[in-house]
Amino acid sequence: MNLIPLNPTPGSPWTASRPEDEREFVRRLEAGGITVTVRDTRGQEIDGACGQLAAAYPQD
């Protein structure tokens, strides 16, 4: 399973998980026999990171 951390996005009601919560989630998945990869976060400086593109889309 590929996990992609959420990047902070102004105006979003969601926030990224705390590092300790992320580690515990990975631990539980791995304990269940699931191979896990936590992806690097990239693109935040151009508002192109996970969670940022949808927030930049004009809303009606």
HTML snippet that shows the backbone in 3Dmol.js (N, CA, C, O; Angstrom):
<script src="https://3Dmol.org/build/3Dmol-min.js"></script>
<div id="view" style="width:600px;height:400px;position:relative"></div>
<script>
const pdb = `
ATOM      1  N   MET A   1       0.836  -1.142   0.000  1.00  0.00           N
ATOM      2  CA  MET A   1       0.000   0.000   0.000  1.00  0.00           C
ATOM      3  C   MET A   1       0.897   1.225   0.000  1.00  0.00           C
ATOM      4  O   MET A   1       1.843   1.314   0.783  1.00  0.00           O
ATOM      5  N   ASN A   2       0.591   2.179  -0.891  1.00  0.00           N
ATOM      6  CA  ASN A   2       1.301   3.457  -0.921  1.00  0.00           C
ATOM      7  C   ASN A   2       0.508   4.485  -0.129  1.00  0.00           C
ATOM      8  O   ASN A   2      -0.659   4.742  -0.423  1.00  0.00           O
ATOM      9  N   LEU A   3       1.139   5.063   0.864  1.00  0.00           N
ATOM     10  CA  LEU A   3       0.519   6.133   1.641  1.00  0.00           C
ATOM     11  C   LEU A   3       1.148   7.452   1.227  1.00  0.00           C
ATOM     12  O   LEU A   3       2.370   7.566   1.126  1.00  0.00           O
ATOM     13  N   ILE A   4       0.309   8.440   0.991  1.00  0.00           N
ATOM     14  CA  ILE A   4       0.781   9.757   0.593  1.00  0.00           C
ATOM     15  C   ILE A   4       0.298  10.760   1.638  1.00  0.00           C
ATOM     16  O   ILE A   4      -0.900  11.024   1.732  1.00  0.00           O
ATOM     17  N   PRO A   5       1.218  11.321   2.420  1.00  0.00           N
ATOM     18  CA  PRO A   5       0.806  12.287   3.444  1.00  0.00           C
ATOM     19  C   PRO A   5       0.143  13.524   2.817  1.00  0.00           C
ATOM     20  O   PRO A   5       0.561  13.997   1.760  1.00  0.00           O
ATOM     21  N   LEU A   6      -0.871  14.022   3.472  1.00  0.00           N
ATOM     22  CA  LEU A   6      -1.560  15.222   3.034  1.00  0.00           C
ATOM     23  C   LEU A   6      -0.707  16.443   3.344  1.00  0.00           C
ATOM     24  O   LEU A   6      -0.163  16.559   4.441  1.00  0.00           O
ATOM     25  N   ASN A   7      -0.590  17.343   2.392  1.00  0.00           N
ATOM     26  CA  ASN A   7       0.142  18.591   2.608  1.00  0.00           C
ATOM     27  C   ASN A   7      -0.810  19.653   3.143  1.00  0.00           C
ATOM     28  O   ASN A   7      -1.990  19.660   2.791  1.00  0.00           O
ATOM     29  N   PRO A   8      -0.311  20.548   3.989  1.00  0.00           N
ATOM     30  CA  PRO A   8      -1.163  21.623   4.503  1.00  0.00           C
ATOM     31  C   PRO A   8      -1.672  22.496   3.358  1.00  0.00           C
ATOM     32  O   PRO A   8      -0.915  22.870   2.462  1.00  0.00           O
ATOM     33  N   THR A   9      -2.936  22.807   3.402  1.00  0.00           N
ATOM     34  CA  THR A   9      -3.559  23.623   2.374  1.00  0.00           C
ATOM     35  C   THR A   9      -4.395  24.697   3.048  1.00  0.00           C
ATOM     36  O   THR A   9      -5.318  24.368   3.792  1.00  0.00           O
ATOM     37  N   PRO A  10      -4.103  25.969   2.813  1.00  0.00           N
ATOM     38  CA  PRO A  10      -4.885  27.035   3.438  1.00  0.00           C
ATOM     39  C   PRO A  10      -6.377  26.895   3.113  1.00  0.00           C
ATOM     40  O   PRO A  10      -6.749  26.668   1.962  1.00  0.00           O
ATOM     41  N   GLY A  11      -7.212  27.030   4.122  1.00  0.00           N
ATOM     42  CA  GLY A  11      -8.650  26.960   3.946  1.00  0.00           C
ATOM     43  C   GLY A  11      -9.221  25.555   3.988  1.00  0.00           C
ATOM     44  O   GLY A  11     -10.440  25.389   3.955  1.00  0.00           O
ATOM     45  N   SER A  12      -8.376  24.544   4.060  1.00  0.00           N
ATOM     46  CA  SER A  12      -8.857  23.164   4.096  1.00  0.00           C
ATOM     47  C   SER A  12      -9.246  22.782   5.523  1.00  0.00           C
ATOM     48  O   SER A  12      -8.578  23.182   6.477  1.00  0.00           O
ATOM     49  N   PRO A  13     -10.326  22.007   5.670  1.00  0.00           N
ATOM     50  CA  PRO A  13     -10.697  21.549   7.012  1.00  0.00           C
ATOM     51  C   PRO A  13      -9.827  20.383   7.476  1.00  0.00           C
ATOM     52  O   PRO A  13      -9.916  19.987   8.638  1.00  0.00           O
ATOM     53  N   TRP A  14      -8.985  19.821   6.598  1.00  0.00           N
ATOM     54  CA  TRP A  14      -8.162  18.668   6.931  1.00  0.00           C
ATOM     55  C   TRP A  14      -6.729  19.082   7.189  1.00  0.00           C
ATOM     56  O   TRP A  14      -6.230  20.056   6.625  1.00  0.00           O
ATOM     57  N   THR A  15      -6.080  18.323   8.050  1.00  0.00           N
ATOM     58  CA  THR A  15      -4.669  18.541   8.344  1.00  0.00           C
ATOM     59  C   THR A  15      -3.929  17.227   8.155  1.00  0.00           C
ATOM     60  O   THR A  15      -4.537  16.157   8.150  1.00  0.00           O
ATOM     61  N   ALA A  16      -2.632  17.314   8.002  1.00  0.00           N
ATOM     62  CA  ALA A  16      -1.814  16.112   7.891  1.00  0.00           C
ATOM     63  C   ALA A  16      -1.783  15.385   9.236  1.00  0.00           C
ATOM     64  O   ALA A  16      -1.935  15.995  10.295  1.00  0.00           O
ATOM     65  N   SER A  17      -1.585  14.088   9.167  1.00  0.00           N
ATOM     66  CA  SER A  17      -1.458  13.298  10.391  1.00  0.00           C
ATOM     67  C   SER A  17      -0.174  13.653  11.116  1.00  0.00           C
ATOM     68  O   SER A  17       0.822  14.026  10.497  1.00  0.00           O
ATOM     69  N   ARG A  18      -0.211  13.534  12.419  1.00  0.00           N
ATOM     70  CA  ARG A  18       1.009  13.724  13.193  1.00  0.00           C
ATOM     71  C   ARG A  18       1.957  12.564  12.870  1.00  0.00           C
ATOM     72  O   ARG A  18       1.494  11.455  12.603  1.00  0.00           O
ATOM     73  N   PRO A  19       3.268  12.798  12.889  1.00  0.00           N
ATOM     74  CA  PRO A  19       4.223  11.724  12.562  1.00  0.00           C
ATOM     75  C   PRO A  19       4.023  10.465  13.404  1.00  0.00           C
ATOM     76  O   PRO A  19       4.151   9.353  12.892  1.00  0.00           O
ATOM     77  N   GLU A  20       3.716  10.629  14.676  1.00  0.00           N
ATOM     78  CA  GLU A  20       3.523   9.441  15.523  1.00  0.00           C
ATOM     79  C   GLU A  20       2.266   8.669  15.123  1.00  0.00           C
ATOM     80  O   GLU A  20       2.239   7.443  15.232  1.00  0.00           O
ATOM     81  N   ASP A  21       1.228   9.364  14.663  1.00  0.00           N
ATOM     82  CA  ASP A  21       0.021   8.683  14.192  1.00  0.00           C
ATOM     83  C   ASP A  21       0.306   7.944  12.883  1.00  0.00           C
ATOM     84  O   ASP A  21      -0.164   6.826  12.670  1.00  0.00           O
ATOM     85  N   GLU A  22       1.081   8.587  12.014  1.00  0.00           N
ATOM     86  CA  GLU A  22       1.462   7.944  10.752  1.00  0.00           C
ATOM     87  C   GLU A  22       2.249   6.663  11.029  1.00  0.00           C
ATOM     88  O   GLU A  22       1.983   5.628  10.417  1.00  0.00           O
ATOM     89  N   ARG A  23       3.212   6.726  11.942  1.00  0.00           N
ATOM     90  CA  ARG A  23       4.017   5.542  12.281  1.00  0.00           C
ATOM     91  C   ARG A  23       3.146   4.426  12.851  1.00  0.00           C
ATOM     92  O   ARG A  23       3.346   3.257  12.520  1.00  0.00           O
ATOM     93  N   GLU A  24       2.185   4.774  13.701  1.00  0.00           N
ATOM     94  CA  GLU A  24       1.304   3.755  14.287  1.00  0.00           C
ATOM     95  C   GLU A  24       0.419   3.121  13.212  1.00  0.00           C
ATOM     96  O   GLU A  24       0.192   1.911  13.234  1.00  0.00           O
ATOM     97  N   PHE A  25      -0.075   3.917  12.283  1.00  0.00           N
ATOM     98  CA  PHE A  25      -0.893   3.382  11.190  1.00  0.00           C
ATOM     99  C   PHE A  25      -0.077   2.407  10.351  1.00  0.00           C
ATOM    100  O   PHE A  25      -0.554   1.324  10.011  1.00  0.00           O
ATOM    101  N   VAL A  26       1.161   2.791  10.016  1.00  0.00           N
ATOM    102  CA  VAL A  26       2.053   1.910   9.250  1.00  0.00           C
ATOM    103  C   VAL A  26       2.311   0.631  10.036  1.00  0.00           C
ATOM    104  O   VAL A  26       2.271  -0.464   9.476  1.00  0.00           O
ATOM    105  N   ARG A  27       2.573   0.768  11.326  1.00  0.00           N
ATOM    106  CA  ARG A  27       2.838  -0.412  12.159  1.00  0.00           C
ATOM    107  C   ARG A  27       1.667  -1.394  12.138  1.00  0.00           C
ATOM    108  O   ARG A  27       1.864  -2.604  12.024  1.00  0.00           O
ATOM    109  N   ARG A  28       0.458  -0.866  12.247  1.00  0.00           N
ATOM    110  CA  ARG A  28      -0.725  -1.738  12.255  1.00  0.00           C
ATOM    111  C   ARG A  28      -0.942  -2.421  10.902  1.00  0.00           C
ATOM    112  O   ARG A  28      -1.308  -3.594  10.843  1.00  0.00           O
ATOM    113  N   LEU A  29      -0.714  -1.682   9.828  1.00  0.00           N
ATOM    114  CA  LEU A  29      -0.839  -2.297   8.505  1.00  0.00           C
ATOM    115  C   LEU A  29       0.180  -3.414   8.328  1.00  0.00           C
ATOM    116  O   LEU A  29      -0.154  -4.506   7.870  1.00  0.00           O
ATOM    117  N   GLU A  30       1.436  -3.127   8.699  1.00  0.00           N
ATOM    118  CA  GLU A  30       2.488  -4.133   8.565  1.00  0.00           C
ATOM    119  C   GLU A  30       2.223  -5.334   9.463  1.00  0.00           C
ATOM    120  O   GLU A  30       2.517  -6.465   9.075  1.00  0.00           O
ATOM    121  N   ALA A  31       1.677  -5.113  10.651  1.00  0.00           N
ATOM    122  CA  ALA A  31       1.331  -6.216  11.551  1.00  0.00           C
ATOM    123  C   ALA A  31       0.263  -7.111  10.933  1.00  0.00           C
ATOM    124  O   ALA A  31       0.175  -8.299  11.245  1.00  0.00           O
ATOM    125  N   GLY A  32      -0.548  -6.524  10.053  1.00  0.00           N
ATOM    126  CA  GLY A  32      -1.573  -7.292   9.359  1.00  0.00           C
ATOM    127  C   GLY A  32      -1.077  -7.922   8.072  1.00  0.00           C
ATOM    128  O   GLY A  32      -1.861  -8.486   7.308  1.00  0.00           O
ATOM    129  N   GLY A  33       0.233  -7.825   7.829  1.00  0.00           N
ATOM    130  CA  GLY A  33       0.807  -8.465   6.644  1.00  0.00           C
ATOM    131  C   GLY A  33       0.777  -7.623   5.389  1.00  0.00           C
ATOM    132  O   GLY A  33       0.994  -8.140   4.293  1.00  0.00           O
ATOM    133  N   ILE A  34       0.512  -6.331   5.529  1.00  0.00           N
ATOM    134  CA  ILE A  34       0.427  -5.439   4.372  1.00  0.00           C
ATOM    135  C   ILE A  34       1.766  -4.724   4.207  1.00  0.00           C
ATOM    136  O   ILE A  34       2.279  -4.127   5.153  1.00  0.00           O
ATOM    137  N   THR A  35       2.323  -4.787   3.009  1.00  0.00           N
ATOM    138  CA  THR A  35       3.545  -4.061   2.698  1.00  0.00           C
ATOM    139  C   THR A  35       3.187  -2.596   2.503  1.00  0.00           C
ATOM    140  O   THR A  35       2.258  -2.272   1.764  1.00  0.00           O
ATOM    141  N   VAL A  36       3.923  -1.712   3.164  1.00  0.00           N
ATOM    142  CA  VAL A  36       3.585  -0.288   3.169  1.00  0.00           C
ATOM    143  C   VAL A  36       4.778   0.546   2.711  1.00  0.00           C
ATOM    144  O   VAL A  36       5.917   0.301   3.108  1.00  0.00           O
ATOM    145  N   THR A  37       4.490   1.535   1.869  1.00  0.00           N
ATOM    146  CA  THR A  37       5.461   2.545   1.486  1.00  0.00           C
ATOM    147  C   THR A  37       4.843   3.901   1.777  1.00  0.00           C
ATOM    148  O   THR A  37       3.722   4.180   1.352  1.00  0.00           O
ATOM    149  N   VAL A  38       5.568   4.745   2.498  1.00  0.00           N
ATOM    150  CA  VAL A  38       5.114   6.118   2.745  1.00  0.00           C
ATOM    151  C   VAL A  38       5.851   6.995   1.740  1.00  0.00           C
ATOM    152  O   VAL A  38       7.078   7.094   1.771  1.00  0.00           O
ATOM    153  N   ARG A  39       5.104   7.623   0.858  1.00  0.00           N
ATOM    154  CA  ARG A  39       5.688   8.430  -0.201  1.00  0.00           C
ATOM    155  C   ARG A  39       6.206   9.759   0.335  1.00  0.00           C
ATOM    156  O   ARG A  39       5.707  10.288   1.329  1.00  0.00           O
ATOM    157  N   ASP A  40       7.216  10.282  -0.346  1.00  0.00           N
ATOM    158  CA  ASP A  40       7.709  11.622  -0.032  1.00  0.00           C
ATOM    159  C   ASP A  40       6.673  12.645  -0.471  1.00  0.00           C
ATOM    160  O   ASP A  40       5.951  12.427  -1.444  1.00  0.00           O
ATOM    161  N   THR A  41       6.601  13.747   0.236  1.00  0.00           N
ATOM    162  CA  THR A  41       5.713  14.831  -0.187  1.00  0.00           C
ATOM    163  C   THR A  41       6.515  15.763  -1.091  1.00  0.00           C
ATOM    164  O   THR A  41       7.626  16.172  -0.754  1.00  0.00           O
ATOM    165  N   ARG A  42       5.942  16.084  -2.222  1.00  0.00           N
ATOM    166  CA  ARG A  42       6.603  16.961  -3.187  1.00  0.00           C
ATOM    167  C   ARG A  42       5.559  17.860  -3.830  1.00  0.00           C
ATOM    168  O   ARG A  42       4.376  17.524  -3.882  1.00  0.00           O
ATOM    169  N   GLY A  43       6.013  19.001  -4.315  1.00  0.00           N
ATOM    170  CA  GLY A  43       5.127  19.895  -5.048  1.00  0.00           C
ATOM    171  C   GLY A  43       4.452  20.955  -4.215  1.00  0.00           C
ATOM    172  O   GLY A  43       3.683  21.755  -4.748  1.00  0.00           O
ATOM    173  N   GLN A  44       4.717  20.986  -2.913  1.00  0.00           N
ATOM    174  CA  GLN A  44       4.045  21.954  -2.044  1.00  0.00           C
ATOM    175  C   GLN A  44       4.362  23.391  -2.453  1.00  0.00           C
ATOM    176  O   GLN A  44       3.508  24.271  -2.349  1.00  0.00           O
ATOM    177  N   GLU A  45       5.584  23.625  -2.916  1.00  0.00           N
ATOM    178  CA  GLU A  45       5.979  24.989  -3.260  1.00  0.00           C
ATOM    179  C   GLU A  45       5.242  25.538  -4.487  1.00  0.00           C
ATOM    180  O   GLU A  45       5.235  26.748  -4.713  1.00  0.00           O
ATOM    181  N   ILE A  46       4.625  24.659  -5.275  1.00  0.00           N
ATOM    182  CA  ILE A  46       3.860  25.119  -6.446  1.00  0.00           C
ATOM    183  C   ILE A  46       2.374  24.797  -6.297  1.00  0.00           C
ATOM    184  O   ILE A  46       1.626  24.815  -7.274  1.00  0.00           O
ATOM    185  N   ASP A  47       1.955  24.502  -5.063  1.00  0.00           N
ATOM    186  CA  ASP A  47       0.563  24.130  -4.772  1.00  0.00           C
ATOM    187  C   ASP A  47       0.108  22.947  -5.616  1.00  0.00           C
ATOM    188  O   ASP A  47      -1.053  22.871  -6.017  1.00  0.00           O
ATOM    189  N   GLY A  48       1.025  22.028  -5.881  1.00  0.00           N
ATOM    190  CA  GLY A  48       0.690  20.845  -6.678  1.00  0.00           C
ATOM    191  C   GLY A  48       0.792  19.560  -5.886  1.00  0.00           C
ATOM    192  O   GLY A  48       0.787  18.478  -6.473  1.00  0.00           O
ATOM    193  N   ALA A  49       0.884  19.648  -4.574  1.00  0.00           N
ATOM    194  CA  ALA A  49       1.034  18.465  -3.745  1.00  0.00           C
ATOM    195  C   ALA A  49      -0.327  17.867  -3.401  1.00  0.00           C
ATOM    196  O   ALA A  49      -1.373  18.464  -3.657  1.00  0.00           O
ATOM    197  N   CYS A  50      -0.283  16.681  -2.819  1.00  0.00           N
ATOM    198  CA  CYS A  50      -1.507  15.973  -2.454  1.00  0.00           C
ATOM    199  C   CYS A  50      -2.407  16.866  -1.600  1.00  0.00           C
ATOM    200  O   CYS A  50      -1.987  17.367  -0.557  1.00  0.00           O
ATOM    201  N   GLY A  51      -3.632  17.058  -2.045  1.00  0.00           N
ATOM    202  CA  GLY A  51      -4.590  17.854  -1.295  1.00  0.00           C
ATOM    203  C   GLY A  51      -4.636  19.311  -1.724  1.00  0.00           C
ATOM    204  O   GLY A  51      -5.581  20.023  -1.385  1.00  0.00           O
ATOM    205  N   GLN A  52      -3.621  19.771  -2.471  1.00  0.00           N
ATOM    206  CA  GLN A  52      -3.566  21.180  -2.830  1.00  0.00           C
ATOM    207  C   GLN A  52      -4.249  21.482  -4.160  1.00  0.00           C
ATOM    208  O   GLN A  52      -4.819  22.560  -4.329  1.00  0.00           O
ATOM    209  N   LEU A  53      -4.199  20.556  -5.097  1.00  0.00           N
ATOM    210  CA  LEU A  53      -4.770  20.837  -6.418  1.00  0.00           C
ATOM    211  C   LEU A  53      -6.284  21.059  -6.338  1.00  0.00           C
ATOM    212  O   LEU A  53      -6.806  21.999  -6.938  1.00  0.00           O
ATOM    213  N   ALA A  54      -6.972  20.218  -5.616  1.00  0.00           N
ATOM    214  CA  ALA A  54      -8.430  20.374  -5.508  1.00  0.00           C
ATOM    215  C   ALA A  54      -8.790  21.673  -4.808  1.00  0.00           C
ATOM    216  O   ALA A  54      -9.796  22.304  -5.135  1.00  0.00           O
ATOM    217  N   ALA A  55      -7.976  22.068  -3.854  1.00  0.00           N
ATOM    218  CA  ALA A  55      -8.272  23.304  -3.122  1.00  0.00           C
ATOM    219  C   ALA A  55      -8.100  24.532  -4.002  1.00  0.00           C
ATOM    220  O   ALA A  55      -8.725  25.565  -3.760  1.00  0.00           O
ATOM    221  N   ALA A  56      -7.249  24.424  -5.034  1.00  0.00           N
ATOM    222  CA  ALA A  56      -6.998  25.555  -5.927  1.00  0.00           C
ATOM    223  C   ALA A  56      -8.043  25.661  -7.023  1.00  0.00           C
ATOM    224  O   ALA A  56      -8.113  26.675  -7.717  1.00  0.00           O
ATOM    225  N   TYR A  57      -8.862  24.619  -7.189  1.00  0.00           N
ATOM    226  CA  TYR A  57      -9.878  24.625  -8.231  1.00  0.00           C
ATOM    227  C   TYR A  57     -11.003  25.575  -7.835  1.00  0.00           C
ATOM    228  O   TYR A  57     -11.477  25.519  -6.701  1.00  0.00           O
ATOM    229  N   PRO A  58     -11.442  26.446  -8.743  1.00  0.00           N
ATOM    230  CA  PRO A  58     -12.518  27.387  -8.401  1.00  0.00           C
ATOM    231  C   PRO A  58     -13.793  26.668  -7.979  1.00  0.00           C
ATOM    232  O   PRO A  58     -14.257  25.757  -8.665  1.00  0.00           O
ATOM    233  N   GLN A  59     -14.343  27.070  -6.874  1.00  0.00           N
ATOM    234  CA  GLN A  59     -15.579  26.464  -6.362  1.00  0.00           C
ATOM    235  C   GLN A  59     -16.773  27.361  -6.729  1.00  0.00           C
ATOM    236  O   GLN A  59     -16.651  28.585  -6.753  1.00  0.00           O
ATOM    237  N   ASP A  60     -17.900  26.752  -7.007  1.00  0.00           N
ATOM    238  CA  ASP A  60     -19.124  27.503  -7.312  1.00  0.00           C
ATOM    239  C   ASP A  60     -19.752  28.049  -6.054  1.00  0.00           C
ATOM    240  O   ASP A  60     -20.789  28.708  -6.118  1.00  0.00           O
TER     241      ASP A  60
END
`;
const viewer = $3Dmol.createViewer("view");
viewer.addModel(pdb, "pdb");
viewer.setStyle({}, {cartoon: {color: "spectrum"}});
viewer.zoomTo();
viewer.render();
</script>
